[in-house]
Amino acid sequence: MKRKILIITLIILHSPCAKADEGMWLPFMIPEVLFGEMKEMGLNISSEELFSLTETSIKDAIVSFGGFCTGEIISDYGLVLTNHHCGYGRIQAHSSVENDYLQDGFWAMSMEEELPNPGLYVRFLIDVEDVTERILDDIKPEISESERREIIADRIQQILSEATDDNHYTAQVRSMYAGNDYFLFLYEDYNDIRMVGTPPNAIGKYGGDTDNWMWPRHTGDFMLFRIYTCPDGKPAEYSEDNIPYRPKHHLPVSLKGFEENDFAMIFGYPGGTQRYLTSYGIEYNLGKVYPIRIDIRRKKLDIIEEAMLQSDEVRIKYASKHARIANFWKNFIGMSESLKKYNVADSKRELEAEFEEWFSSSESLKEEYGQTMQLFEEAYKKARSINSYMAIHVEALITGPEVYRIAMAAERLGESMEESPDEAETIQANAEQLQNTGNNIFENLDLDVDSKLMSAMLQVYYDNVSENLMPEIFKEILDEFESFKDFTNHIYKNSIFTDPERLSAFAESPDVEALKNDWLYKLMTATREKQSEAMEIVRKYNKKLDAANRLFIRGLRKMNPGELFYPDANSTMRFTYGTINGYYPADAVYYDYVTTLDGVMEKENPDDHEFVVPEYLKDLWKEKDYGIYGDDGIMYVNFISNNDITGGNSGSPVINGDGHLIGVAFDGNWEAMSGDILFEPEVQRTISVDIRYVLFIIDKFAGAGYLLDEMTIVK
């Protein structure tokens, strides 16, 4: 970069409300009061050892894994530890009926056997700069939200250009506190990431959907990858000549274990929270978003699960898709139940009333913040005008039958053929893009499953979309065909987009009339037009909501100047700290803070694919053959802590007070599913796999103990 990045390493703030458990804090802005509390709780390293841009620190061992999870470097040869469910799509991509790595697991017994993963990357944080003044300078409060957005977008683009014009880094400007602060993040991406090892589903996914989000848990949710670079150590695409990455820092792995109330901290890249969501937003989600998404996802899961049980080929093709759908299906259920159980909307209303009382106390405050709650009310009123349309459209069509997405990929081609028929190069490029999209989707598509999804999702769409947003195409379909099932049978037999050979023939010789007469293309264009209409309403809603959120959070910080406020998670690096401890989920019920291999065996059910235990694991258990990883004849599996995490933290390292790795975070608990909106300190817990169980599986179960030779093991 052309200029030196300015970084704030410590902000001296004092707050009686700071808590050890709540908060996804920016590690480059560690408030002194929090750092002091961490030291009192058991932290034995300096703030610079936690995070530094000039010296080696824990920061250098933490990666964003693919942009959707977190990973940590655990060896001097670029070994990356993350969750089994984070790498699940890669396991599926490498699996076949002949080599079923999902069922059997996979372990490279040498670096030469490690498997490449095109498209996968890991991202290291290199630098950070506070660019708030550069972005918000001289923006008048009276300008429209559209003008404000345009000015900010232009300034962000300028900052990004300056940050990357003489280097190979990736830059992002991220908003904090709903647009009241902005930071520039500079990253270095590595694209040659190879799969090293994964336990079988019976360990890495033990308990399946039944145990998902639940405690007690008994899951070995981990897997290993390795970063490779070109011979000079720089990032590079896959090549046989590449060498293992030599990191600035890797996390020592602890065999010491832990006790209840021991200090624990987590670094990672949490994806998103809504801790400042108002009561208006909670009521809207409970009424208009969660119920329909739960219902549609359950219908998709029923169709997919039935097919997966009947065919190993389908099971492998749909394993990753099913996991993604099921995860958030259960999440929406838990979120709904928790929001109601803990009366979260009422808690928010109390804060909103306090906020209104505060700004009403003076004319100047009233002038600045008096419109805030009215903006929220107007925004959600606009949102309600389209009912649950956007949720239905996304769940039933965009993420429903996959051939719909192939048809979407033809949209640009259709426009170019109609609007610019003489621009052959443009048409050819769009046709090639369509072909590539189709190839990628057909690779893991079962047309019988997809046709059942199409028929069911069209019925869902027709039954739930309000009349004012129902495309005319649905009337045409029901006039032409007896049912959506008959329509589906027709398009899967005849459409350009439901057969690889028909798609290839069309892409080689695009015909605009054939496209316009294709029923699936007509369905796609008609529903996309209605989506565009709805998006106009959404844009108006979002403008009001953005303005309201910005005012609300700015006002809250001004109203409570002595308190610490952390920004909502937004896929930037964060840390959270707390302790390892149990909790009371209900009256007279206590959950301990650890689970053991004994519990795996207690849950075993050979007739339920979610609770099958590998024979060799049972043999090791019977003999108590735990090696150096057991503790007085006990093999610990999972543990819980009161750290504050969310999606994106999957794979995050759990680190003790000495900076050593003790576990890998992989889930939250059912009793606190509303935690993204309101932290519940009494019950909110992070579920992690004990690093000793990870090493036990690698060494004793998989026989890949050579991998431990490159780690720094602390005994």
LOPAGU-843633 format. One line per 5 residues: number of its first residue (from 1); their letters; for each residue x, y, z negated of C-alpha. Coordinates in steps of 0.25 Angstrom, whole numbers, plus 5000, padded with zeros to 4 digits. Each point is the difference from the previous one (the first is absolute). Last residue first. Layout:
! residues N
NUM) a) X,Y,Z  ...
! end
This chain:
! residues 715
715) kvitm) 5006,4874,4890  5001,5010,5011  5000,4995,5014  5006,5008,5011  4995,4994,5013
710) edlly) 5009,4994,5011  5001,4986,4993  4985,5000,4997  4997,4998,5015  5009,4987,4999
705) gagaf) 4988,4995,4991  4992,4996,5012  4995,4987,4995  4986,5004,5002  4995,4995,4986
700) kdiif) 5012,5002,4991  5007,5012,5006  4990,5008,5007  4988,4996,4991  5008,5002,4988
695) lvyri) 5005,5014,5005  4986,5005,5002  4996,4994,4987  5011,5007,4993  4996,5013,5007
690) dvsit) 4987,4999,4993  4988,5003,5010  4993,5013,4997  4986,5004,4996  4998,5015,4997
685) rqvep) 4990,5004,4989  4989,5009,4997  4992,4996,4988  5002,5010,4989  5006,5011,5009
680) eflid) 4988,5001,5010  5006,5009,5011  4989,5007,5008  4999,4999,5015  5010,4990,5004
675) gsmae) 4997,4993,4987  4986,4996,5004  5004,4986,5001  5004,5000,4985  4993,4987,4995
670) wngdf) 5004,4992,5012  5015,5002,4998  5011,5006,5009  5009,4992,5010  5014,4997,5005
665) avgil) 5011,5005,4992  5013,4993,5000  5008,4997,4988  5011,5002,4990  5010,5008,5009
660) hgdgn) 5011,5007,4992  5001,5015,4998  5004,4999,4985  4986,5004,4995  4993,4989,5008
655) ivpsg) 4996,5000,5015  4987,4995,5006  5003,5001,5015  4989,5003,5010  4995,4989,5009
650) snggt) 4986,5006,5001  5001,5014,4996  4994,5004,5013  4986,4998,4994  5000,5005,4986
645) idnns) 5009,5002,4987  4999,5006,4986  5009,4991,4991  4993,4994,4988  5007,4987,5001
640) ifnvy) 4996,4985,5004  5008,4987,5001  5000,4989,5010  5008,4986,5001  5007,4997,4987
635) migdd) 5006,4986,5000  5001,4995,4985  5010,4990,4995  5007,5010,4991  5000,5011,5011
630) gyigy) 5001,4994,5014  5008,5006,5011  5013,4994,4996  4995,4986,5006  4985,4998,5000
625) dkekw) 5000,4985,5000  4989,4999,4990  4999,4986,5005  4985,5001,5002  5001,5014,5005
620) ldkly) 5011,4996,5010  4991,4988,5005  4988,5009,5001  5008,5010,5009  5004,4988,5008
615) epvvf) 4985,4996,5002  4996,5014,5005  4988,5005,4992  4986,5002,5007  4992,5011,4994
610) ehddp) 4995,5009,5012  4998,4987,5008  4990,4995,4990  4999,4985,5000  5013,4998,4994
605) nekem) 4996,5009,4988  5012,5005,4991  4996,5012,4991  5006,4993,4988  5013,4997,5008
600) vgdlt) 5002,5014,5003  4997,5004,4985  5012,4990,4996  5009,5008,5010  4998,5012,4990
595) tvydy) 4992,5013,4999  5004,5013,4992  4994,5012,4994  4989,4993,4992  4986,5003,5003
590) yvada) 4991,5003,4988  4985,4997,4999  4991,5004,4988  4993,5011,5008  5005,5001,5014
585) pyygn) 5012,5002,5008  5009,5001,4988  5015,5003,5004  5014,4994,5001  5013,5007,5001
580) itgyt) 5012,5004,5007  5003,5014,4999  4999,5013,5008  5007,5007,5012  4996,5005,5013
575) frmts) 5008,5004,5012  4997,5006,5013  5005,5000,5015  4990,5005,5010  4988,4992,5005
570) nadpy) 4990,5011,4996  4998,4998,4985  4992,5011,4994  5009,5011,4994  5004,5000,4986
565) flegp) 4995,5010,4990  5007,5003,4987  4993,5009,4990  5004,5013,4994  4993,5009,5011
560) nmkrl) 4987,4993,4998  4990,5010,5008  5011,5003,5010  5002,4986,5003  4985,4997,5001
555) grifl) 4998,5012,5009  5010,4996,5010  4994,4986,5000  4986,5005,5002  5004,5011,5010
550) rnaad) 5007,4990,5009  4989,4989,4998  4989,5010,5005  5008,5005,5012  5003,4986,5004
545) lkkny) 4985,4996,4998  4995,5012,5008  5009,4996,5012  4997,4985,4998  4985,5002,5001
540) krvie) 5002,5008,5013  5009,4990,5006  4990,4988,4995  4989,5007,5008  5008,5001,5012
535) maesq) 5004,4985,4997  4986,4996,5001  4998,5005,5014  5014,4993,5004  4995,4987,4994
530) kerta) 4987,5001,5008  5009,5001,5013  5008,4989,4995  4988,4991,4999  4996,5003,5014
525) tmlky) 5014,4998,5005  5002,4987,4993  4986,4994,5004  5003,5004,5015  5013,4994,4999
520) lwdnk) 4994,4987,4995  4989,5000,5011  5010,5002,5011  4994,5008,5011  5008,5012,4998
515) laevd) 5013,4992,5000  4997,4992,5013  4996,5014,5006  5014,5006,4995  5008,4988,5006
510) pseaf) 5014,4998,4995  5008,4990,5008  5011,4994,4991  4993,5004,4988  4987,4993,5005
505) aslre) 5007,4987,5003  5007,5000,4987  4987,5003,4992  4993,4989,5008  5011,4990,4997
500) pdtfi) 5000,5004,4985  4985,4998,4998  4991,5009,4992  5004,5013,5005  4996,5000,5014
495) snkyi) 4986,4995,4996  4993,4988,5006  4999,4988,4991  5003,5007,4987  4990,5012,5004
490) hntfd) 4989,4990,5003  5001,4992,4988  5000,5013,4992  4987,5005,5006  4993,4987,4998
485) kfsef) 5004,5001,4985  4996,5015,4999  4986,4995,5004  4991,4998,5012  5009,5007,5010
480) edlie) 4997,5012,5009  4990,5008,4992  5008,4997,4987  5013,5005,5007  4993,5012,5006
475) kfiep) 4995,5004,4986  5013,4998,4994  5007,5008,5011  4992,5012,4995  5010,5002,4989
470) mlnes) 4994,5001,4986  5004,5013,4993  4987,5006,4998  4993,4987,4997  5009,4997,4988
465) vndyy) 5010,4989,5001  4997,4988,4991  4992,4989,5008  5007,5003,5013  5014,5000,4995
460) vqlma) 4998,4987,4992  4994,4993,5012  5012,5005,5009  5009,4994,4989  4993,4987,5000
455) smlks) 5001,4998,5015  5014,5005,5001  5005,4992,4988  4995,4987,5006  5007,5004,5013
450) dvdld) 5013,5002,4993  4999,4987,4993  4998,4993,5014  5010,5009,5006  5011,4996,4991
445) lnefi) 5010,5011,5000  5015,5000,4995  5007,5002,5013  4988,5006,5006  5002,5013,4992
440) nngtn) 5014,5002,5004  4998,4997,5015  4988,5009,5001  5007,5012,4994  5011,4997,5010
435) qlqea) 4991,4999,5012  4993,5013,4996  5013,5007,4999  5004,4995,5014  4987,5005,5005
430) naqit) 5002,5014,4994  5014,5000,5007  4994,4996,5013  4989,5010,5000  5011,5011,4996
425) eaedp) 5009,4996,5011  4989,4999,5010  4995,5015,4998  4990,5000,5012  4988,4996,4992
420) seems) 5002,5011,4990  4986,5002,4992  4994,4986,5003  5012,4991,5000  5007,5008,4989
415) eglre) 4987,5000,4991  4999,4985,5002  5014,4997,4996  4999,5009,4988  4988,4992,4995
410) aamai) 5006,4986,5004  5007,4999,4986  4986,5001,4994  4996,4988,5007  5011,4992,4994
405) ryvep) 4996,5005,4986  4986,4995,5003  5006,4986,5003  5004,5000,4986  4986,4998,4994
400) gtila) 5000,5008,4987  5010,5010,4996  4996,5011,5009  4986,4994,5002  4993,4996,4988
395) evhia) 5009,5006,4989  5004,5013,5007  4986,5003,5005  4993,4996,4987  5009,5008,4992
390) mysni) 4999,5012,5009  4985,4999,5000  4997,4999,4985  4990,5012,5000  5004,5010,5011
385) srakk) 4993,5011,4993  5006,4995,4987  5013,5006,5004  4995,5013,5002  4994,5000,4986
380) yaeef) 5013,4995,4995  5007,5013,5006  4989,5009,4995  5001,4995,4986  5015,5001,4999
375) lqmtq) 5000,5014,5006  4990,5004,4989  5009,4994,4990  5012,5009,5005  4992,5013,5003
370) gyeek) 5004,5007,4986  5015,4997,5001  5006,5013,5005  4989,5010,4997  4996,4993,4987
365) lsess) 5015,5000,4995  5000,5015,5003  4987,5002,4993  5004,4993,4987  4994,4989,4992
360) sfwee) 4992,4994,5011  5013,4993,5005  5002,4992,4987  4985,4996,4998  5000,4995,5014
355) feael) 5012,4992,4998  4995,4994,4987  4987,4996,5007  5009,4993,5011  5007,4993,4989
350) erksd) 4987,4995,4994  4995,4996,5013  5012,4992,5003  4998,4992,4987  4986,4998,5004
345) avnyk) 5004,4995,5014  5009,4990,4993  4989,4994,4992  5010,4989,4996  4991,4988,5005
340) klses) 4995,5007,5012  5013,5004,5006  5005,4986,4996  4989,4993,5007  5002,5008,5013
335) mgifn) 5015,4998,5000  4999,4985,4997  4991,4998,5012  5008,5009,5009  5013,4993,4996
330) kwfna) 4994,4986,5003  4997,5004,5014  5013,5007,5000  5008,4988,4998  4991,4991,5009
325) irahk) 5001,5008,5012  5016,5000,5000  5001,4986,4996  4991,4995,5011  5008,5008,5010
320) sayki) 5013,4993,4995  4994,4986,5000  4993,5002,5013  5009,4994,5010  5005,4989,4990
315) rveds) 4986,4996,4996  4996,5000,5015  5011,4990,5004  4997,4992,4987  4985,4998,5004
310) qlmae) 4987,4998,4993  5003,5007,4987  5005,5012,5007  4987,5001,5008  4991,5000,4988
305) eiidl) 5009,5011,4994  5000,5009,5012  4985,5000,5000  4997,5002,4985  5012,5010,5000
300) kkrri) 4993,5009,5010  4987,5000,4993  5006,5003,4987  5008,5012,5006  4986,5005,5005
295) dirip) 4994,5000,4986  5012,5005,4993  5001,5012,5010  4985,5003,4999  5000,5001,4985
290) yvkgl) 5014,5007,4998  4997,5012,5009  4986,5007,4999  4995,4999,4986  5012,4997,4991
285) nyeig) 5010,5008,5009  4990,5012,5000  4998,4999,4985  5016,5000,4998  5002,5012,5010
280) ystly) 4990,5009,4993  5005,4996,4986  5014,5006,5005  5012,4993,5005  5012,5005,4993
275) rqtgg) 5007,4987,4997  4997,4995,5015  5012,4991,5002  5008,4996,5013  5011,4992,5005
270) pygfi) 5009,4997,4988  5015,5000,5005  5008,4994,4989  5008,5000,4987  4995,4993,4988
265) mafdn) 5004,5002,4985  4999,4991,4988  5003,5002,4985  4998,4988,4991  4987,5000,4993
260) eefgk) 4999,4985,5000  5013,4993,5003  5009,4999,5012  5009,4990,5008  5015,5000,5000
255) lsvpl) 5001,4994,5013  5002,5013,5007  5002,5003,5014  5009,5012,5003  4994,5009,5010
250) hhkpr) 5008,5004,5013  5007,5013,5003  5006,5007,5012  4996,4988,5008  5008,4992,5010
245) ypind) 4991,4995,5011  5002,4986,5005  5007,5000,5014  4995,5002,5014  5006,4993,5012
240) esyea) 4988,4991,5002  4992,5013,5003  4987,5006,4994  4999,5015,5001  5010,5008,4993
235) pkgdp) 5003,5008,4987  5014,5004,4998  5010,4991,4993  5011,5000,5010  4997,4986,5004
230) ctyir) 4985,5003,5003  4991,4998,4988  4992,4989,4994  4991,5000,4989  4996,4987,4993
225) flmfd) 4986,4995,4996  4995,4992,4988  4987,4996,4994  4991,5002,4988  4987,4998,4994
220) gthrp) 5003,4988,4991  4986,5000,4994  4994,4996,4987  4991,5011,4996  4992,5002,4987
215) wmwnd) 4996,5010,5004  4992,5003,5013  5002,5009,5012  5000,4988,5009  4997,4987,4992
210) tdggy) 4989,4995,5008  5005,5006,5013  5012,4990,5000  5004,4994,4987  5014,4997,5004
205) kgian) 5004,5009,5012  5015,4999,4999  5000,4987,4993  4990,4991,5007  5002,5010,5012
200) pptgv) 5014,4994,5002  5012,5008,4995  5006,5010,5009  5015,5001,5005  5009,5008,5008
195) mridn) 4991,5008,5010  5009,5010,5008  4999,5015,5001  5007,5007,5011  4993,5013,5001
190) ydeyl) 5007,5008,4989  4994,5014,4997  5007,5012,4994  4990,5010,4993  4999,5015,4998
185) flfyd) 4989,5005,4992  4995,5015,5000  4991,5004,4989  4988,5009,5000  4992,5006,4988
180) ngaym) 4985,5005,4999  4995,4991,5011  4992,4990,4992  5010,4999,4988  5011,4996,5009
175) srvqa) 5001,5001,5015  5011,4991,5007  5009,5005,5011  5007,4988,5007  5013,4998,5006
170) tyhnd) 5007,4988,5007  5015,5000,5001  5009,4998,5012  5007,5013,4999  5001,5014,5007
165) dtaes) 4986,5005,5002  4994,4992,4989  4997,5010,4989  4999,5012,5009  4989,4993,5008
160) liqqi) 4993,4996,4987  5000,5014,4995  4995,5006,5013  4989,4989,5000  4996,5004,4986
155) rdaii) 4999,5014,5003  4991,4998,5012  4991,4990,4992  4999,5011,4989  4995,5011,5009
150) erres) 4990,4991,5007  4995,4995,4987  4998,5014,4994  4993,5004,5013  4990,4988,4999
145) esiep) 4998,5003,4985  4996,5014,5004  5008,5012,4995  4996,5007,4987  5011,4994,4992
140) kiddl) 5011,5007,5008  5012,4991,5004  5012,5009,4997  5009,4988,4996  4993,4987,4999
135) iretv) 5010,4991,5009  5013,5006,4997  4996,5003,4985  4996,4985,4998  5013,4994,5007
130) devdi) 5005,4993,4987  5011,4991,5006  5003,4985,4999  5011,4991,5006  5004,4986,5003
125) lfrvy) 4988,4991,4997  5002,4987,5006  4990,4993,5010  4999,4985,5003  4995,4996,5014
120) lgpnp) 4992,4989,5007  4996,5002,5014  5008,4987,5005  5002,4990,4988  5012,4992,5002
115) leeem) 5001,4987,4992  5012,4996,4991  5007,4986,5005  5013,5007,5003  5001,5006,4986
110) smawf) 5000,4986,4994  4990,4990,4993  4989,5009,5006  4988,4996,4991  4985,4998,5005
105) gdqly) 4988,4997,4993  4991,4987,5002  4986,5005,5001  5003,5014,5006  5012,4995,5007
100) dnevs) 4992,4991,5009  5011,4995,5010  4992,4991,5009  4987,5006,4998  5007,5014,5002
95) shaqi) 5006,5010,4991  5009,5011,5003  4989,5011,5002  4993,4994,4987  5013,5002,4992
90) rgygc) 5001,5014,5006  4986,5004,4996  5002,4995,4986  5012,5008,4998  4993,5010,4990
85) hhntl) 4992,4988,4995  5012,4993,4996  5005,5012,4992  5013,5007,5002  5015,4997,4998
80) vlgyd) 5010,5005,5010  5014,4994,5002  5009,5011,5006  5013,4993,4998  5004,5006,4986
75) siieg) 4988,4994,4994  4987,5003,4994  4995,5011,5009  4985,5004,4997  4987,5000,5007
70) tcfgg) 4988,5008,5001  4987,4998,5008  4992,5006,5012  5011,5009,5007  5007,4987,5005
65) fsvia) 5006,4998,4987  5003,5014,4994  5014,4997,4993  5006,5001,4987  5014,4997,4997
60) dkist) 5006,5014,5003  4989,5006,4990  5007,4992,4989  5012,5010,5001  5013,5002,5007
55) etlsf) 5004,5015,4999  4997,5012,5009  4984,4999,5002  4998,4994,4986  4989,4993,4993
50) leess) 5000,4990,4989  5015,5000,4997  4999,5016,5001  4989,4999,4989  5010,4993,4991
45) inlgm) 4999,4985,4996  4996,4993,4987  4984,5001,5001  4994,4994,4987  4988,5007,4996
40) ekmeg) 5007,5012,4994  5008,5002,5013  4987,5000,5008  4994,5010,4991  5012,5009,5003
35) flvep) 4998,4998,5015  4985,5003,4998  5003,5013,4993  5011,5004,5009  4991,5000,5012
30) imfpl) 5006,4991,5011  4998,5007,5014  5008,4991,5009  4993,4988,4995  4987,5005,5004
25) wmged) 4990,4994,4989  4989,4990,5002  4994,5003,4987  4993,4993,4988  5008,4990,4991
20) akacp) 5009,5008,4992  4991,5012,4998  5002,5015,5000  4989,5007,4993  5008,5008,4990
15) shlii) 5007,5007,5012  5013,5006,5001  5006,5003,5014  5015,5002,5004  5000,4995,5014
10) ltiil) 5012,4992,5004  5007,4996,5012  4995,5011,5010  5006,4998,5013  5005,5009,5010
5) ikrkm) 5004,4994,5014  5012,5006,5006  4999,5005,5014  5003,4995,5014  4995,4986,4997
! end
